[in-house]
């Protein structure tokens, strides 16, 4: 029972509230890179007390989260973001303060929003750890910038 309550409390802690500023991480399938970025961003932003929360999206979303990404996050002890892969929408673009493409090309509206940047150096063919390490490096840099 205590574990279930702790799990619910952690899920609520890492969910965006209406006061939070929205960051959107986008990868091709919305199932791995953007999920890892969202998980680490939300964890580290909450630890720093920053009013930013992230969500994950894809340009051509698959049905479910990547098994490898979920297993990696579990092994890291990081909460897995809730939800299923979904396409980045016009509302996501309008509501976002920042949009990050991770190894994909954003739709025109997102690209031209003035909110978009690309993390093109995140590897996708070297396994979970190199992907995670590159994403966490970017996330920490981003949080340092947001904290200024």
N, C-alpha and C positions, 0 to 999 in steps of 0.2 A: 504494500500500500504506500509506504514512504517513497519507494522508488518511482511509482507511478505519479505521485504528487510532485516529486522533484522534476520528473520529465515534463509534466504539464507546465510547471513554473518556468522551466528553461525555455520551452517552446513559446510561451507568452513573452518572455524577456526578449527573445530574438525576433519577434514579429513586429513589423512596422506599425507605428501608431500614426494618427492623423497629424501629430505635431512634428513627426520626423521628416527629414528631407530625404528624398528618394534617389537612390543610385540604382541603375539598371546594368547588370552584366549580361552580355549577349554572346553566345557561341552558336555554332552552326545548328546543333541539335537541341540546345537548351537543356542538356542532360549531364554534362560532366564539368567542363571548364567553368561555365557560368555558375554552376551549383557550388563548386569548390570556392570560387571567388565570393559568392554570396555568404556561404557558411563562415568563412574566415573574416570577411568584412564585418558581418553582424556581430560576431564574437568580439573582435578587437575594438570595434567602435563602441560597443556597450561597455567594455572594460575601461575605455578612455572617457566614458561619459559623454560621447558625442551624439548629437541629435540626428544622425544619419542612419538609415537602414537600407539594405539592398534587397533586390529580388533578381531572379534569374529568368532569362528568356532565350529563345532561339530564333534563327532565321528560317529554318525548316525543322521544326521540333519533332522529336521522336515521341513515342508513346509513354515511356517511363524513364526514370532517372538511370544513369549509367550504374551498373552493378559495381564496376571497378571504383568509381568515384564514391559511391555510398560505403563500400567496404573500407576504402582509404580514410574517409572521414570518421567512420566508427573506430578504426584502429588509432586514429589521431585523438580520439575523445572529443571531437567537435560535433555539435548538434547539426543534424541534417535538415536543411530547409524544407518546409512543408510545401506541398503542391506537386504538380506534374509539369513537364515541359510545355511551354506555350509560346506562341509567336509574339514577338514584340509588336505592340499595338500603338495606334496613334495616341491613345490615352497614356500609355507608358511614357511615350516621348514627351507629351505635354506635362505630365506630372513629375518627370525626372529633373533633378538638378545636374546630374552627370550620367552619361551613358558610355559604357566601355565595350568595344568589340574585341573579343578574344579569339583571334584566328578566324575571323569571318568578315564578310562585307555587310555593313548595315544597310537597311532600306534607306532610300533617298531622304525621306522625311527625318529620320533619326540622324543621318549623316549631315544634313544641312541645318540641323537644329541649333548649332553653336554649342551643344552640350557634349558632343561626341569626341572620343579619343580611341586609339587602337593599341592593344597590347599584342603585337604581332610576333613577339619573340617567345611566346609560351609554347613549349613543345607538345606535340600530341602523339608522338610515336615512340616515346622513350619510357613509358610507364607512368604510374601515379606519382611517385616521389618527385621526379624532375618537373612535372607539370605543376604539382602543388607548390614546390619551392619557388618557381618563377612567379606563380600567382600571388603567393604570400609576400614576396619581395615587392611586387607592384602594389598590393593592398596596403602594406606598411608605409610605402612612399606616399600613396594617396592620403592615408589617414594623417600623416605628418603634415601634408599640405593643407588638409581641411582643418587641422588643429590650429593653424597660424591665424 
